[in-house]
Amino acid sequence: MRILQVLGILLLAAAVAAAVSYAVVNLQRRDTTATVARGPLPQGGQADGPQTAAQRAADSVVRIATGTASAGGSGTIVDSRGYVLTAETVVAGAAGLSVVLPSGKTMPALVVGTDPAEGLALLKVEATNLKALQVFGGTPLETGSGVAVMAALPGFQMAVGAVATAHTTTTVVDAAQPGRQVVLNDVAALDVAQRDGQLGAPILDGAGRLIGMVVSAGPQVYGVDMADAQPSVQQLIDTGHVSFPSLGFDYRQLTASEASGHGVAAGVEVLAVVAGGAAAQAGIAVGDVVVSANGTNLDPAHPLIRILRGMSVRQSVPLSVKTPSTTKRVSVPLALALALVSS
């Protein structure tokens, strides 16, 4: 009988503990409903969450106006000397650019340079001692990673969620050729609620660090990973342009079903080839599928852009290429590609 009484007390204690836990969780959810879409951030081993991220980023997120009918977008102060990072499509076709600082002050802005491969643009305002957000190029965005997107239009709009699909592709408007679409490779599709001003908005981790940037907004939000983009951002700040090794062709990562249709496990499809370039001279043509580069299979977890950015100009890259009729191996020397100011 005494054993049954003890068991009853234990069960009652467990029920009370569960009720208290449930109440605390729901209280936390009510407290964050006005500022987050989902939460909390599932950051492994990290106690910080969306509210901490918002507090740490609030003084570094800006609104960008373009002087056109478009809604503009958001940006992030990445250097205290007035450098602001945003999506290239935010500034494409802008009649004029201005940045609304967290203080509410509006300042004219100029485009310093762009990186079309990453879909980024760097702006400059004549201000100093601004609060810059830490650019974190450490752990890359992977499927399931917890993220927060903080937009600055018309006010701070936080959306919390996770990476739905890492290492995928999307298309955006070509800033240099209006009406044309370009492919962005190795971007992350985000599972976050849609908010006004998300284009160009920073993607934050639970500690409020800049781990990515929204480069395509809409029903599906896509972001570029700072693990890829951090070197480009520093080049833009230092020199106003981005230089990177190129094989001389544009491409897009194939999905698993598309790769299967080509008879390969994974790879990238060649979309365009630079006339007279090294790839063209090696016989690579539009529609070919490059299966491996420098001995690495080009599956989504091993994107071509990362492999090339770890190599040097004039270094020869062995490629395995699947054509409509055969599979061949070629070697293509890397050339220097430059991304300059686009507006």
Buried (B, 14 or more C-beta within 10 A) or exposed (E): EEEEEEEEEEEEEEEEEEEEEEEEEEEBEEEBEEBBBBBBBBBEEEEBBBBBBBEBBBBBBBBBBBEEEBBBBBBBBBBEBBBBBBBBBBBBEBEEBBBBBBEEEBBEBEBBBBBBBBBBBBBBBEBEEBEBBBBBBEBBBBBEBBBBBBBBBEEBBBBBBBBBBBBBBBEBBBBBEEEEEBBBBBBBBBBBBBBBBBBBBBBBBBBBBBBBBBBBBEEBBBBBBBBBBBBBBBBBBEEBBBBBBBBBBBBBBBBEEBBEEBEBEBBBBBEEBBEEBBBBEBEBEEEBBBBBBBEEBBBBEBBBBBBBBEBEEEEEBEBBBBBEEEEBEBEBBBBEBEBEBBB
